[in-house]
Amino acid sequence: MTQTEQLQHVNLKGRDLLELDDYSTEEIQYLLDLAIELKRKQKNGEVYQPLKGKTIGLIFEKSSTRTRVSFEVGAFQLGAHALFLSKNDIQLGRGEIISDTAQVLSRYLDGIMIRTFGHNNVVDLAKYATVPVINGLSDLAHPCQVLADYQTILEHKGKLKGLKLAYIGDGNNMAHSLMIGGAKLGVHVSVASPEGYEPDAEVVKASREIAKETGAQIVVTRSPQEAVKDADVIYTDVWASMGFEEEQKIREAAFKDYQVDEELAKGAKSDYLFMHCLPAHRGEEVSEGVIDGKNSVIFDQAENRLHAQKALMAALMG
């Protein structure tokens, strides 16, 4: 099947995206291929507006740079209108139950994106909404970022299956979605976290079950050196994610041996890719030499948030 035939073969209209385990390997690959195709169109100046006349609501309980800009610009490029809705703009921030918010917004909008703290908010919104709901980030998962990440790896490496990705740091929502996505796509994922900051055990278990079908290996270790050995990709995130700022000093002590620096990176393949979902704290989770070095693709990642999210909106709302 050609790529064009593949893009016509999969139909995701009306679906939600809460986490990547909601989707089959074929469906995730379809979204990656569609993102690359939409990126090609945009670079060539082709106008493509399958969502003309449609509207998406963007609910933000957590602030953002990349998520807000990429969804707003992406919706505009697809012909849709995006409404930014902070928690102070809607009644959700004043105690309205999420089921009422979901049902009301569904009468106005063609899709909803939510960036929030509790993953249960995403689940409940999707349960009661009658339009597609996209998880723009929750405390459990960040599937939008990971779609852009695997798109970036595919563009640079030409394949995904069989590659090794090493994630160093907090076993947070990024680690979770990278494991789930890697398991679906046949990417070996090794996560190195200090004691007490490991990824959620249920997510690890689910990833390993998925990996049985694709041949991926999901490893959780205390050793950054073990994780990065022969890695094709090294990935890290801030030590104190949004909502954990008060733990900054405690986390600095816990993660002091988990900085991705030039010495650690020597264990990976010489042509490894360095990735970070941003914002980054140079001198903490990553050295300046690595994040600003020749192996870094952090701004390709950031750009691909636009294209991956356009693919999502086009596929779910189109």
LOMILO-648343 format. One line per field, with one value per residue (C-alpha): z, y, x; residue number from 1; residue in one letter. Coordinates in pm, whole numbers, always signed. Each point is the difference from the previous one (the first is absolute). Layout:
N
w: Z / ...
v: Y / ...
u: X / ...
pos: NUM / ...
code: a / ...
//
This chain:
318
w: +0 / -98 / +246 / -185 / +21 / +369 / +71 / -165 / +171 / +366 / +130 / +343 / -36 / +328 / +216 / +321 / +81 / +371 / -25 / -278 / +127 / -132 / -351 / -197 / -142 / -346 / +122 / +169 / -311 / -203 / +219 / -40 / -378 / -12 / +210 / -241 / -298 / +155 / +77 / -366 / -111 / +237 / -106 / -365 / +64 / -83 / +154 / +159 / +202 / +70 / +319 / -157 / +205 / +301 / +352 / +271 / +364 / +179 / +378 / +197 / +372 / -38 / -188 / -316 / -285 / -254 / +57 / -29 / -297 / -196 / +44 / -80 / -306 / -111 / +20 / -201 / -269 / -27 / -42 / +351 / +276 / +341 / +325 / +290 / +324 / +322 / +328 / +80 / -321 / +52 / +284 / +44 / +207 / +222 / +86 / -296 / -29 / -297 / -139 / -38 / -158 / -243 / -112 / -39 / -196 / -226 / -115 / -115 / -108 / -243 / +228 / +341 / +116 / +374 / +179 / +365 / +317 / +84 / -276 / +131 / -134 / -353 / +43 / +136 / -270 / -270 / +171 / -14 / -312 / -334 / -199 / -13 / +310 / -21 / +302 / -31 / +320 / +331 / +301 / -145 / -372 / -273 / -327 / -216 / +87 / -61 / -345 / -90 / +155 / -198 / -315 / +62 / +52 / -314 / -205 / +126 / +13 / -282 / +219 / +352 / +54 / +164 / +116 / +365 / +192 / +342 / +229 / +295 / +292 / +162 / -80 / -87 / -270 / -266 / +103 / -1 / -350 / -141 / +135 / -130 / -338 / -25 / +82 / -271 / -262 / +81 / +160 / +293 / +292 / +305 / +287 / +269 / +309 / +363 / +277 / +71 / -342 / -218 / -264 / +105 / +43 / -184 / -300 / -4 / +13 / -279 / -216 / +39 / -96 / -315 / -75 / -22 / -328 / -156 / +138 / +191 / +333 / +289 / +270 / +328 / +181 / +258 / -223 / -262 / -143 / -55 / -160 / -250 / -105 / -382 / -6 / -323 / +194 / +340 / +148 / +320 / +169 / +283 / +348 / +150 / -237 / +25 / +331 / +177 / +21 / +381 / -20 / -209 / +262 / +103 / -363 / -76 / +267 / -118 / -368 / +34 / -166 / -283 / -203 / -370 / -67 / -250 / +212 / +28 / -370 / -91 / +80 / -281 / -370 / -153 / -215 / +287 / +8 / +310 / +78 / +262 / +5 / +132 / +189 / +102 / +294 / -130 / +267 / +178 / -195 / -300 / -63 / -243 / -210 / -62 / -49 / -227 / -166 / -344 / +111 / +136 / -192 / +261 / -238 / -261 / +279 / +91 / -362 / -42 / +274 / -264 / -264 / +233 / +151 / -341 / -89 / +315 / -62 / -368 / +75 / +297 / -107 / -381
v: +0 / +341 / +290 / +170 / -317 / -35 / +357 / -77 / -338 / +106 / +191 / +162 / +248 / +62 / -178 / +136 / -3 / -52 / -206 / -188 / -338 / +101 / -49 / -291 / -3 / +58 / +299 / +162 / -54 / +156 / +313 / +22 / -38 / +258 / +244 / -38 / +52 / +312 / +131 / -50 / +191 / +288 / +24 / +7 / +276 / -222 / +118 / -295 / +80 / -314 / +159 / +321 / +133 / -221 / +108 / -161 / +105 / -1 / -40 / +95 / -72 / -4 / +273 / -81 / +137 / -281 / -156 / +324 / +144 / -326 / -72 / +357 / +31 / -356 / +58 / +323 / -174 / -274 / +261 / -37 / +256 / -66 / +137 / +38 / -82 / +44 / -128 / +364 / +41 / -282 / -122 / -311 / +222 / +100 / -346 / -103 / -378 / -128 / -202 / +319 / +185 / -288 / -15 / +376 / +40 / -290 / +208 / +279 / -164 / -266 / -108 / +64 / -4 / +6 / +58 / -80 / -154 / -303 / -261 / -71 / +343 / -112 / -331 / +165 / +267 / -269 / -207 / +277 / +193 / -95 / +150 / -123 / +73 / +28 / -32 / +296 / -114 / -156 / -119 / -353 / +48 / +237 / -173 / +315 / +60 / -363 / -5 / +295 / -179 / -319 / +205 / +175 / -328 / -147 / +302 / -17 / -377 / -114 / -267 / -67 / -375 / -141 / +334 / +56 / +307 / +76 / +224 / +144 / +167 / +25 / -288 / +246 / +44 / +30 / -330 / -164 / +110 / -74 / -357 / -54 / +155 / -189 / -329 / +62 / +94 / -263 / +244 / -131 / +244 / +3 / +231 / +92 / +167 / +35 / -189 / +146 / +162 / -306 / -7 / -126 / -379 / -47 / +195 / -210 / -317 / +119 / +102 / -341 / -174 / +212 / -60 / -376 / +65 / +223 / -144 / +317 / -20 / +222 / +34 / +195 / +42 / +218 / +28 / +279 / -173 / -323 / +189 / +195 / -292 / -15 / +229 / +163 / +272 / +160 / +182 / +198 / +237 / +254 / -144 / +193 / +7 / +258 / -47 / -131 / +325 / -9 / -324 / +158 / -26 / -352 / -110 / +163 / -223 / -312 / +52 / +128 / -314 / +11 / +297 / -73 / +131 / -70 / -282 / -186 / +52 / -184 / -324 / +58 / -48 / +276 / +119 / +2 / +262 / +214 / +89 / +212 / +100 / +351 / +225 / -105 / +97 / -1 / -111 / -211 / -292 / +64 / +170 / +290 / -202 / -272 / +204 / +251 / -258 / -160 / -296 / +216 / +9 / +186 / +268 / -258 / -159 / +333 / +73 / -343 / +72 / +216 / -273 / -289 / +196 / +103 / -368 / -72 / +275 / -88 / -370 / +30 / +303 / -25
u: +0 / +141 / +11 / -285 / -210 / +91 / -113 / -334 / -34 / -20 / -303 / +27 / -286 / -181 / +259 / +156 / +371 / +54 / +319 / +177 / -118 / -345 / +140 / +140 / +351 / -149 / -201 / +300 / +211 / -282 / +12 / +378 / -25 / -279 / +207 / +293 / -232 / -157 / +348 / +95 / -309 / +74 / +366 / -109 / -251 / -298 / -327 / -179 / -312 / -205 / -137 / -130 / -292 / +72 / +95 / +215 / -1 / +335 / -40 / +311 / +21 / +381 / +186 / +191 / +210 / +24 / -343 / -193 / +188 / +12 / -373 / -106 / +225 / -78 / -375 / +37 / +205 / -264 / -274 / -142 / -43 / +157 / -145 / +246 / -184 / +198 / -143 / -78 / -201 / -249 / -219 / +215 / +229 / -294 / -124 / -218 / +18 / +195 / -293 / -206 / +293 / +56 / -362 / -33 / +324 / -100 / -300 / +233 / +326 / +126 / +285 / +155 / +361 / +71 / +331 / -54 / +141 / -214 / -35 / -350 / -101 / +93 / -183 / -315 / +0 / +22 / -270 / -259 / +106 / -153 / +290 / +362 / +209 / +380 / +226 / +239 / +172 / -102 / +196 / -8 / +63 / +119 / -94 / +12 / +365 / +91 / -163 / +223 / +299 / -41 / -65 / +334 / +185 / -157 / +108 / +360 / +49 / -227 / -160 / -127 / -23 / +311 / +143 / +90 / -118 / +149 / -203 / +194 / -177 / -340 / -236 / -274 / -263 / +273 / +158 / -345 / -97 / +345 / -26 / -354 / +84 / +328 / -169 / -261 / +262 / +264 / +245 / +205 / -40 / +230 / -97 / +254 / -146 / +114 / -178 / -340 / -32 / -56 / -275 / -342 / +6 / -330 / +129 / +319 / -209 / -231 / +297 / +162 / -323 / -26 / +370 / -58 / -183 / +268 / +325 / +86 / +183 / -108 / +268 / -14 / +331 / +176 / +309 / +18 / +310 / -195 / -287 / +213 / +220 / -14 / -304 / -115 / -183 / +60 / -297 / -39 / -245 / +12 / +49 / -293 / -296 / -278 / -175 / +311 / +197 / -2 / +201 / +276 / +278 / -100 / -4 / +333 / +154 / -183 / +89 / +358 / +141 / -255 / +120 / +42 / +350 / +277 / +144 / -332 / -71 / +322 / -185 / -250 / +62 / +211 / -292 / -250 / -276 / -41 / -362 / -176 / -366 / +88 / +13 / +353 / +219 / +356 / +245 / -263 / -149 / +227 / +333 / +28 / +244 / -259 / -317 / +173 / +227 / -5 / -215 / -282 / -329 / -205 / -126 / -101 / -205 / -154 / -91 / -153 / -251 / -171 / -6 / -90 / -288 / -123 / -8 / -201 / -253 / -36 / -45 / -238 / -204 / +21
pos: 1 / 2 / 3 / 4 / 5 / 6 / 7 / 8 / 9 / 10 / 11 / 12 / 13 / 14 / 15 / 16 / 17 / 18 / 19 / 20 / 21 / 22 / 23 / 24 / 25 / 26 / 27 / 28 / 29 / 30 / 31 / 32 / 33 / 34 / 35 / 36 / 37 / 38 / 39 / 40 / 41 / 42 / 43 / 44 / 45 / 46 / 47 / 48 / 49 / 50 / 51 / 52 / 53 / 54 / 55 / 56 / 57 / 58 / 59 / 60 / 61 / 62 / 63 / 64 / 65 / 66 / 67 / 68 / 69 / 70 / 71 / 72 / 73 / 74 / 75 / 76 / 77 / 78 / 79 / 80 / 81 / 82 / 83 / 84 / 85 / 86 / 87 / 88 / 89 / 90 / 91 / 92 / 93 / 94 / 95 / 96 / 97 / 98 / 99 / 100 / 101 / 102 / 103 / 104 / 105 / 106 / 107 / 108 / 109 / 110 / 111 / 112 / 113 / 114 / 115 / 116 / 117 / 118 / 119 / 120 / 121 / 122 / 123 / 124 / 125 / 126 / 127 / 128 / 129 / 130 / 131 / 132 / 133 / 134 / 135 / 136 / 137 / 138 / 139 / 140 / 141 / 142 / 143 / 144 / 145 / 146 / 147 / 148 / 149 / 150 / 151 / 152 / 153 / 154 / 155 / 156 / 157 / 158 / 159 / 160 / 161 / 162 / 163 / 164 / 165 / 166 / 167 / 168 / 169 / 170 / 171 / 172 / 173 / 174 / 175 / 176 / 177 / 178 / 179 / 180 / 181 / 182 / 183 / 184 / 185 / 186 / 187 / 188 / 189 / 190 / 191 / 192 / 193 / 194 / 195 / 196 / 197 / 198 / 199 / 200 / 201 / 202 / 203 / 204 / 205 / 206 / 207 / 208 / 209 / 210 / 211 / 212 / 213 / 214 / 215 / 216 / 217 / 218 / 219 / 220 / 221 / 222 / 223 / 224 / 225 / 226 / 227 / 228 / 229 / 230 / 231 / 232 / 233 / 234 / 235 / 236 / 237 / 238 / 239 / 240 / 241 / 242 / 243 / 244 / 245 / 246 / 247 / 248 / 249 / 250 / 251 / 252 / 253 / 254 / 255 / 256 / 257 / 258 / 259 / 260 / 261 / 262 / 263 / 264 / 265 / 266 / 267 / 268 / 269 / 270 / 271 / 272 / 273 / 274 / 275 / 276 / 277 / 278 / 279 / 280 / 281 / 282 / 283 / 284 / 285 / 286 / 287 / 288 / 289 / 290 / 291 / 292 / 293 / 294 / 295 / 296 / 297 / 298 / 299 / 300 / 301 / 302 / 303 / 304 / 305 / 306 / 307 / 308 / 309 / 310 / 311 / 312 / 313 / 314 / 315 / 316 / 317 / 318
code: m / t / q / t / e / q / l / q / h / v / n / l / k / g / r / d / l / l / e / l / d / d / y / s / t / e / e / i / q / y / l / l / d / l / a / i / e / l / k / r / k / q / k / n / g / e / v / y / q / p / l / k / g / k / t / i / g / l / i / f / e / k / s / s / t / r / t / r / v / s / f / e / v / g / a / f / q / l / g / a / h / a / l / f / l / s / k / n / d / i / q / l / g / r / g / e / i / i / s / d / t / a / q / v / l / s / r / y / l / d / g / i / m / i / r / t / f / g / h / n / n / v / v / d / l / a / k / y / a / t / v / p / v / i / n / g / l / s / d / l / a / h / p / c / q / v / l / a / d / y / q / t / i / l / e / h / k / g / k / l / k / g / l / k / l / a / y / i / g / d / g / n / n / m / a / h / s / l / m / i / g / g / a / k / l / g / v / h / v / s / v / a / s / p / e / g / y / e / p / d / a / e / v / v / k / a / s / r / e / i / a / k / e / t / g / a / q / i / v / v / t / r / s / p / q / e / a / v / k / d / a / d / v / i / y / t / d / v / w / a / s / m / g / f / e / e / e / q / k / i / r / e / a / a / f / k / d / y / q / v / d / e / e / l / a / k / g / a / k / s / d / y / l / f / m / h / c / l / p / a / h / r / g / e / e / v / s / e / g / v / i / d / g / k / n / s / v / i / f / d / q / a / e / n / r / l / h / a / q / k / a / l / m / a / a / l / m / g
//
